[in-house]
Amino acid sequence: MEHGFVIAHAWLIPALPLVSFALVGLFIRPLSARWAGIVATSSIGLAAALAYTLAWEYWTLFPAGQHAESLVPWSMEWLRYKEGLVVNIGVLVDPISIVLMVVVTTVSGLVHLYSIGYMHGETGYGRYFTYLNLFTFSMLGLVVAPNIVQMYVCWELVGVSSFLLIGFYYDRPSAVAASKKAFIVTRFADLGFMVGVLVLGYWGYGLFETVAPALATEPGALPLQPFDFRYLNSPEFLAAFGSIPAFFGLSLLSVAMLLVYTGAAGKSAMFPLHIWLPDAMEGPTPVSALIHAATMVVAGVYLTARLFPAFAASEDALLAVAYIGGFTSLFAAVIALTQDDIKRVLAFSTLSQLGYMMMALGVSQMAESLGYTASMFHLFTHAFFKALLFLGAGAVIHAVHTNDIWQMGGLARKMPITHLTFLVATLAISGIWPFAGFFSKDEILAAALHGHFTVLFYVALFVAGLTAFYMFRIYFVTFWGAHRAHGAEHAHEAPLVMTLPLMILGVLSAVAGFVPFGQYVHMGEHVEHGGIDFAVALPATLAALAGIGLSAFFYATASERAAKAARFFGRAYRVVKQKFYVDELYLFVTKQIIFHLIARPIAWFDRHVVDGGVNLSGWSIRTLGSESSRLQTGQVQTYGLWFAGGSVVLLFLIWAVHV
Amino acid sequence: MTTFLAAQTPGLTHWIVLSGVLFAIGVYGLLTRRNAIGVLMSIELMLNSAALNFVVFNHFRAPAGVDGQIMAIFVIAVAAAEAVIAMAIFVAIYRRRGTLDVTSMDALKD
C-alpha cells in the first residue's frame, strides 16, 4: 500500500524532539540560553505540524466512520535474543496514537512557548528546555510504540524526565523530596508493569508457534514478534492465553493484565498510588501543565487503551480498572474541595479526571466500546482545558508570587486575558455546554449507564457536581472579590508569549468538543453515538449547575458561609483537608513497619552477620599471619633446630607407617 | 682389655655407630655454639661423619670398587673450600662488627 509522505516518515515526529534534545543539551545550551528556548520550541512546533499532517493523511486514507487499520510504516530490528524472539522498534500509526501525538505535540509546543516567558531569567533556563525536549521525545516514543518493550523503555524515560523536572529547583528540599517520591512511587508501580510484561512475553513466546500462523502478516513489514501489540491483542492469542488458569480463580491473563495495570495506575496516579502527583506540583508550573496534567499522567490510560482487547478478554482486570477509576475520581474530587494551594486543587482535579478516563475504559466492552471512545475523547479534551488551567494558574502565580488562593483575589480586572481563558477552562471542566468537557463527560456518563454500571454512573454524576463546585471555588476566590494581599494588588497581565498559548488553548477548550470524535476513534466497528443523549446530559448539566450555584453561594462574595460550613463538618472536614491521611498512612507503613520491623533487622543481619563473617575471615588470616611471622627470628640456629626436629618427627612418622 | 680389643676387629655396625655419634655431636654443636668458628667446626664434623660413611660402606659392601673413596675425597675437598670461604667471611664480619656471635647475625630477617 502506498502511504502518503508523512505516514511513511512518521518516525520524524519522535525523532525531531530527540535531535533537538541532543542539540540543545550538548551544544546550544552552553552558548546561548535564548537560542536554547527558541530551538527547543521550534522543533516541537515542527513535530506538531507533522502530527497534524499525519492525522490529515491518515483520515484521508481511512475516512471517518470506517474501519481504520493500524499501520507500522517504519520499524527495525533492535534486540535479537534468538530466532523467533526479536524486539523491534518502530512507529505504530493508528487512531489513538495519532490522537495522542496531536495532543502531546500541541500541548508540549504551547508549553514550550509559554515557558519562554515564564522561565525568563531563571537559572537553568537551557537545562529546563533540554529536559522538556527529552520528555517530549520519550512521550512520543511511548505513544508510537508498536510493541510493549519499546513502550516500557519509553515509559521509564518519561519517568526520568518527570523526576528531573519535578526536581528542577534542586536547591529546594521540598522539590527534591517530591521528585524522589514521584520516582519511587511510579518505579514501584512499574515493577508490576515489568512483571506483567515478562508474564505476557513468556507465555506469548510459548504460544507463538501455535497462534501466530493464524494471523495475517502485513506485506513489507517485519515479521510479527511475541511482544508486538498486534499479537498480544489478537483474539487468537487471548483465547489461548485466557484459558490458562492461575490461582484464586483468576486466569493467568487476568493476573498479567492486573500487573500491567499496576504500572498504568502508578503513572496515572490511581488510588492508592496517587500520592506522588500532588507533591509533583513542586516543579515549575508549565511542567505541571505538560507532564502532570495533560500528557504523562495519561500514559497509564493510554496503555490500558492500547491493550484494551486484552483487558476486555479478562473481565476481572477490566472490572478492577472501572472501580479503581471510579473510586479515584470520587476520592480526589472530595479532597480537592478543601485544598488552598491552587496547583494542588488542580492536581487533585487531574486525579479525578484520570479516574474518569480509567472508569470509562473499565465500563466498556469489545462489543460495546462506547467507553473506549469516551475515554480517549476525554483524554483529548482534558489535555487542553487542564493544560490551560495550569498555565493560567502559572500566570497568576507568576503575577502574585504565591500559590495560596486566599492570598489572591480580585485578579479579574488586573489580568483580563488570564481571567477569561481560566473561566473558559473552568466551564469546560465543569461540563457546561458548549465547552469541550461537556461532550466528553457526557459520553463517559452514557457509557457507564449503557454498560449497566449504575453505581459508577451515579458516582460519576456526583463527581461532576463536585468538580464544578471546587473549580468555581478557586475561580471565585482567585479572580473575584477584593485583593486580599499585597501581591494581588500589584499583579499585572503576563506578556504575550504567555498569554498567546492561553488564548490558543482557550479556543481549543471551547471547540474541541465539537470534533466528531466517535467517527475517528472507535474499537472495531463504528460506534453510533451521534448527538447528545439528553437522559445523561440533563442530569449532568444540572449537577454542574448545582455545583456552580453552591460555589457562588459560598465563595462569590466575601462571607463567613464557607468557614461556618467547615466548622459544621468539623472533624470530617479536617480529615478531608489532610487528604484522608493517606500520606501519613504511607509514612506509618514505610517508617514504622517496613523500616523498623523489616529493614532494621535486615540491616543488622547484614552488618553483623554477613559483614561480620567476611570481616572474621579477613581478621583470622591477618592474625594468623602476624602471629606466625614471629617464627622468623633471623636466628639460623633456631631454624636449624626446627629443621632437625622436623626431620626427626618426619622420619619417625615414616618409620611408624612402614612398620 | 687390650687383648680383647686386639682380638675384636671392628665391623660395619661399629663404624656406622661411630659415624652417627660424630654426626650427632656435629648437629649439637651446630645448634648450640655461639661462636661462628665453633659452628663451622661442627659442620666439619658432620661432613667428616658422612665421608666416613662413604669409606665404610665402600670397604664392607663393595670392596672391589673405589667409588666411596672417591666420594670421600670429594667431600674433603668441598669441606676445605667451604672452610676457606667461611673463614674469609668471618674475618670480614669480625673487622666490621668486632664479634662472631651468631645470635647477633640476624640481618637477613628484615
Interface residues (C-beta under 8 A of the other chain):
Chain A: Q632 T633 G634 Q635 V636 Q637 G640 L641 A644
Chain B: V27 L30 L31 T32 V39 V102 T103 M105 D106 A107 L108 K109 D110
